[in-house]
Amino acid sequence: NLYLFGLQVEIEARQAARLATTENRQHAFIMNDGSALSLRLQAAFTDEWLKLGGALASANELKFDNEPSTLVKLRGRTTGDNNLVFLALDAAKSRMLRPYLDPTTPVYATSQIFTGGNDSLLNHEFNEVRFFDMPWLLQPDHPAVITYRRAEMPMNADLGRLYALGIDAFRLADLVLKPHQLGSITLDGVTGRISLVAPRQFVREPAAARFYQGEVQLLDMPK
């Protein structure tokens, strides 16, 4: 009777690959920093991107380096009508990297890039970057979100995600204990749309968004 539920960021990387297919770009560049998490995100994006018929650019894997002399070469390498970039990086490293990427090249990332909707300066710097996160942070006025009370103490985005995880974990535990067919469990959760997959794992579908003129705009996912 063990059920698994968590905030697997690999799902966000796979969603990024799905959304990237709407750009009609063929070649993907992936920027990682060599950490275990970054490499997991790269592997998840790569796997989904190739399954969907995309291709990887030659020397597609780009290692993050904070040396300006190295970063300045990125624009020439990633520029092209057929290219896009996936950032398997956190917000600080992505912020350092963003000015060195061609503004016409589509850029995708995960929730690691989002530190909260109130940071308008950072949001401006990430203009047009697409990313994924939970409704708890992206849609505070959503009916599925507004029902639940916020924590009394201020929280940063990372703690907010854990708080939201607790809400949905409690709701899922309640559903599991009720007498019905477990395979039919779905939940419009504060962490995303949640469903049960075999054998006993709950998987969430995060919300898609982009930064636009300092604000966060929700996006529709391809069917």
Salt bridges, closest charged atoms under 4 A:
GLU10 OE2 - ARG40 NE 2.54
GLU12 OE2 - ARG204 NH2 2.88
GLU23 OE2 - ARG130 NH2 3.26
ASP33 OD2 - LYS93 NZ 2.93
ASP47 OD2 - ARG14 NH1 2.84
ASP47 OD2 - LYS51 NZ 3.32
GLU48 OE1 - ARG14 NH1 3.00
GLU125 OE1 - ARG95 NE 2.46
GLU128 OE1 - ARG130 NH1 3.52
GLU128 OE1 - ARG210 NH1 2.81
ASP133 OD2 - ARG161 NH2 2.63
ASP158 OD1 - ARG161 NH1 2.89
ASP168 OD1 - ARG171 NH1 3.26
ASP174 OD2 - LYS178 NZ 3.42
